């Protein structure tokens, strides 16, 4: 198929990027520090670090990891929300030559244990608010080194001490915890500051991130994102946004969690490369507080998911924000709804540009042109140096306009799944095309439009939920005979989780099923609806037909 999408590229945007521009993420960061030393790099809770100050703390953390005896390729788990400590840990881990294992801070003990053991991480940096979860499982993992951070660590005296007191004693946000041994985050930095880190040669093929995802199938597994993948996606995104941004002048609001691949690459990586200020929002669910933070800075860019944009639009204070400096809003992680995009444009004057990607593509694969006037219902066109194919059920390239599975090839496509060559082979073919599991068409104008999801994945507020995992947890309940899980539409979060249960114990209630799930699953994975059935629809070989349940399910219940 001819690359018809090139005709939709904005003027000045190159069709290809040169991934050899940088040897590693470290090289990109070092160049930004050299160019923008005195400019603000990150801000959180009114504390701002310049590129120079961030660089110094990154070196301190890298040195600390090396003093622990960590070597090139060692996995370091980072379990924290958007705080100043996060970029210090990420860039510090990479500078030490190690691999970052991002961990969702909302994980249950079961989920944390799986990820730590699967990744082989021996070091973890964790916010004290979640230390009790680690306490539950640490003896069943390989963790040897624990660094415990507090929310107020980077805020200085007396503010940091006051914040920590309020968080611990007034709001009681830190459950009691005990760990065999640990180092406080500020002590780790102080220890690291005693000597500079040893320079480690890091190249394109070294693993930068083990980014956990269900992938297009099954259990949570680590996508191996090598330095080449992230460098490529930084350059691809940078080329795409070039017409709209000015180096060293942008201020991006970072509300999506940085442990999520969208925010990690788009905000922390791509915008650091152009010398922007990242304003970190620790709790984006606090919409009034979020809006107050927005008002403190001359924001020029924002990334988000549909639910976040919708929540802002529905808060009366949002319309009092000065949008005169805003230049770019990028929506991804889940489908942007037309009503939200139109309201966003009306209120802010800025087009809500939809993008598409996967953890496995680092993530950006398709983005709409930034000069798009209005919502067009597509995920845009492939970014530079990216090829796509729409393939039919036989794996052949479909005719233009025909629906098929969207397959992606480019330097941003992951190396594979960590220690899972069979799973890798299922999704990456001999030509290097990644099968996304999403059904799409290419419009005559060259835009990519998603039409359906090939797999049964459920998307809750931009987070992947995999029915197999939910079903496994529900089936653990002694009162459950059989279970099937589907997603049902929801205006607020895109989809919600629903389970159909055949009872073993006639006294089993929906409340008991949900409570059981709360003990074993992160909040967004917990079913919101439970329907009891006498039997579940199955194929002639006994496989449960989720599609039949979806087709028969009312809108929510």
C-alpha positions, 0 to 999 in steps of 0.5 A: 500500500502506498504511504498515502498518509504522507500527504497529511504531514504538516509542512516542515515535518520530515518523513523519516528520523535518524535514530542514530542522532543519539546513542542513548536516552542518557545522551539526550538528557546530557545534551538538554542539561548542557543547552538549558542548564539554568532553565526550569526542568521540573516543578511540583508543589511549588518547588522547581528544579533547574536542569542543572539542579536535576542533573546534580541529583540524577548523578547523586542517585546514579552514584548511590546505585553503583555504591550498592553494587548494581551493575549494567543491566540491573533492574531497579523498580520505581513505585511512586506517583508524579513527584520530583523524586521520579525523574531523579530516579529514572534518569539516575537509574539510566545513568548508572547503566541500569534498567527501570522497572516502572511499578503502578503505586496502586498495585495490590500485594499480589500484583507487586509480587508478580512484577518484582519476581518476573523482572528480577528486580533486586532494588526498589524505590518506593513512596512510604505511602505504599511501603505496607504493600511491599512489606506483605511480599518482600520476603517472597521476592529478590529485593535486597535494597529498598529506598523509601521516599516521602512526599516532602523529601524535595520540598526543603525545610520547613515545608517538607517537614510540614507536608510529611507531618500532614500526610502521615498524621493529619490525613493518615495517608501512610499505613503502618509499615515495617521493612527488614532494612531500608534507606531514606531517599534523601540519605541515598542522595547524600551518600551518592553525592560523596563521589561522582558516578562511574560513566557506563557505556550505554547504547541502542540495544541496552534495555532502558525500561521493562514496561509491564503490560498485558500486551495483546494477550494474557498475563502481565509481562515486561515489554523490553524498551531498549534505548533505541526505542525511546530515543526513536520515539522522542525524535518521532514525537519531536519532529511531529510537534516541531511546528507547534513548539519552541525549544526552551520555552514550553511549559507542559502540565503532566497529570498522567502518571509518569509510570504510564508509557504515554506520559513517560515518553511524551512528557518526561522524555520528548519535552525534556529533549526540547528544554521544557518545564514539566509541571508534575501533578501528584493527584490529578483526581483532585480537580480543584487542586489541579486547576489551581496548579494550572493557574500558577504557570503559563501552560503551553501544552498538556497531555491527557486521557478523555476522562481527565479532559472531561473532568476538567470541562465539567468543573466550574473553575476550569473556565476561569483559566487563562488559555492565552498561552496554550498551544498544544493538547494531546489526547491518548491512552483511550479514545477521545470522545467527539463531545469532549473534543468539541467542548475542549476546543470551544472552551480553550481555543485549542484543538484536542489532537488524538494520538494512538500507541501501545506500550509495545511501541514506546508508545507513539505510532499514529498522531493527528496533524497538530494543525487539525481544525476539528475532531475527525474521529481518527487516530491520525497518521503514522509518525515519521519512520513508521510503516503500518499495514492493515491485515485480514484474518489470513495475515494478508494486507487488506485492500484500502478501505477494508477493515483488518488488524492494525500492524506497526513497524518502526524503530519504536517497536519493542525488542520483545517481551522479557523472558517470553520469546513465545509471546514475542513471536505471537505479536512480532513477525519476521518482517518486524511488524507488531500485531496490535490486536486492534481492528482499523481501516485507512480512510481514502484521505490516509487517516487511520480509524479504529473500528473494533478491538480484536482482543477482549481487552478492556480500557478503563480510563486509559489503563488496560484491563485483561479479562483473564486476570480478572477471571483468575482472581474471581475464580479464586473465591470458594463460592464461584463455579465459573466466571467470565469478564467483559467491558461495558461502556461508561461515559466517564471512564470509557469502559467499566469491568463487569463479571458474569458468575455461576455460583457454587455457593447459592448464598454468594453475593455481588458485594462479596465478589467485589470485596474479594476483588478489592483485596487482589486487584488495583482499583480500576480493575475491580468489577463494578457490576456482577451478574449471576447466571445459571450457566455461561455461553460456550463453544462446543469445546467448552470455551466461554464466549465473551462476545455473546455476553457482550452482545447480550449485555445492557449498557451497564448492567 
